[in-house]
């Protein structure tokens, strides 16, 4: 029977044979590119009060990489690092840690309850464009957007009845590569897309030799099905799966003869339902709503052996379940400018099982193995509502005034070694932005914004009570 990864490879090959290998590129990007981040509605980069970069279809079409992080390396103010695990790159913005950068897929936050922040688990072949905001954006984009926001927008269906594309990339430094294929089409009011891919990278080779434990492999499957209900209403369903296995570069510490860390499982699965309505009423220009369900399953293993013969090992299994509902409306209520209002609800739950093993080669008794297991179950519920008003001061100057309120409830539901506890937090944030265009070639911006970051469920250190001491801090 074919393995899951082999099935993915055969599906990719089938998609290639079924479709004509046509690639359609957008027009070259300019500063008049329309983006949603920064104002919450379609605004050109030049008229946007936020500092924004866009990776569009042209750059994506030229890129020969299997990593989303590689597409972002040239974005000003953004740094990519892999923390010893090449298969799970993370980003920082303007010096803020990865955990204080809001990474979104189709407008939904990719939450991650590790101290390192959310990894970019997505195949570039499924991406239509990437929008990056540098600077605090918690009023419009939600918590953890202190350093900025990266919104990855996946592709919709095709425009022609049937088209397809395929990419294959090889890397001599790792003696590996990746393949992906897409088949898409449209018929009447229905558009659809299916993408599949897989990759396998070996250990990195450098002028000083090969770096052990730096390889990784992945496979992905992505689908989109859209239906234009009428001229004003559009519905879409998206489903994505990304599976990753990775080693971690970890030289043995002093006193150890062997040390290995592996991530045999890092799986992301997501399903989402989207609605878009346009020109629904004289006062309602656009209405967007979506709901999603997302799971992340992880396994972390480590093994160390000391010169004395003592062996230490640990394994951690956790499952994160996130679901939520988002809604946003663009209103034409006042002649001075548009009004944006929205609401979001998210529930994030984490179940963790950690096992530690210590092997003692000396008596009493000889060969004794000590095993300890710790389990935790916790969740966070976040509800927030926001509004932003645009004020056109004159033909060249626009002022944006926004606010967002947060209600957070968190609870340690079960634990084998910590007392149960719960916590709640309330915050109100504000933002003020000004953009002025003295000419078609110049754009001047000024921003004052607050950011919000709530501790993660994976931040439990010594005790749950100590964990909450740093809860809900407000950061500019």
Secondary structure by P-SEA (a helix, b strand, c coil): cccaaaaaaaaaaaaaaaccbbbbbcccccccccccccccccccccccccccccccaaaaaacccccccccccccccbbbbcccccccccccccccccccbbbbccccccccccccccccccccccccbbbbbccccccccccccccbbbbbbbbcccccccccbbbbbbbccccccbbbbbbcccccccccbbbbbccccccccccccccccccccccbbbbbbbbcccccbbbbbbbbbbbbbbcccccccccccbbbbbcccbbbbbcbbbbbbccccccccccccccbbbbbbbbbbbbbbccccbbbbbbbbbbbbbbbbbbbbbbcccccbbbbbbbbbbbbbbbbbbbbbbbbccccccbbbbbbbbbbbcbbbbbbcbbbbbbcccccbbbbbbbbbbbbbbbcccccccccccbbbbbbbbbbbbbbcccccbbbbbbbbbbbbccccccccccccccccccccccc
